[in-house]
Amino acid sequence: MDLLAALSEDWTPGPALAESLGKTRQAVAKEVRRLQQAGIPVESSRRGYRLAPGAPVPQNVLPKLKGRFGRPYHYHGTLTSTQDELRRLAEAGAPEGTVVLAERQTAGRGRQGRRWQSPGGGLYFSLLLRPAYPLDRLPLLPLAAGVGLVRAAGVGGLKWPNDLSVFVDGELKKLGGVLLEAQVLGEELHYALLGVGLNVAEGGLPEEAAGIRRFLPGARRDELLVRALYEIERALAELEDPEGFIKRYKLHSLTLYRPVFARWVGEPISGVAVDVEPTGALVVRTKSGRKKRVTAGEVSLVGRVSEVRT
Ligand code: BTN
């Protein structure tokens, strides 16, 4: 057994750990420092060592899993991006449901080529999908992941297409996001890497973000992860009926029926978001009354919500 697997949320004295691992106390102390430097939340005190409560380590996560996703589960301290590591595993034949999670990322990626800041205390994971869907359903995968995240977090809603967001004093703050990277061979989807970033703790986040603990103070990361994997699995299964799925997606939308400004390939569009089609496209009605479809890119809500409602 290695040191990480031997740790729990209860304090274990250094000598007891050393004895059970067949190592010296100095070797255990050195290994703890190595784990801490890698970003793994191991705490030390005069009482010994323990894992920070709720750490998404395998011994906390695996017994709680309710569905197929999360098996196998690869837990890391620091990675460039969980997408990179999962791609490597996917190319080596890893099965659908494989999850890679890192405590920190040095080059986390967001949508639209942006960086995803990944300070310690969040949840950063990638999930491997090998769906047998027609390729035109691909844009619905991140929407389904978004629905899964709202159901799992129990707070906020979705800014189109899949940002888990919440209004704070009339401004939208981002609690989490989804990045889809797909490997397509000819007309077939070979595999998809669904990357999920959830802001949990409040520290180290950009101005436009907020942590889930602001709304759920006691939220444990291991439980949040397990719920997210289960709810993403359930929402993906709902894609068998895209029209029914989109009806449920719309119930969580924070974008629908609000003034928006969309930036994407082609000219910028302003108007009111009036629909989300079963393809996942957002329909915006412009001032001239024309309806335009937005299929990719970034959409901002215009004005503070208090202004929009009056
Ligand atoms: C977005 O821009 O809203 C999507 C953010 C997705 C971030 C996650 S964190 C885990 C995975 N690894 C990455 O590099 N990105 C995704």
Residues whose N, C-alpha, C, O or C-beta is under 5 A from the ligand:
A	BS01	BTN	S81 T82 Q83 A107 G108 R109 G110 R111 W116 Y124 F125 S126 G177 V178 L179 G195 V196 G197
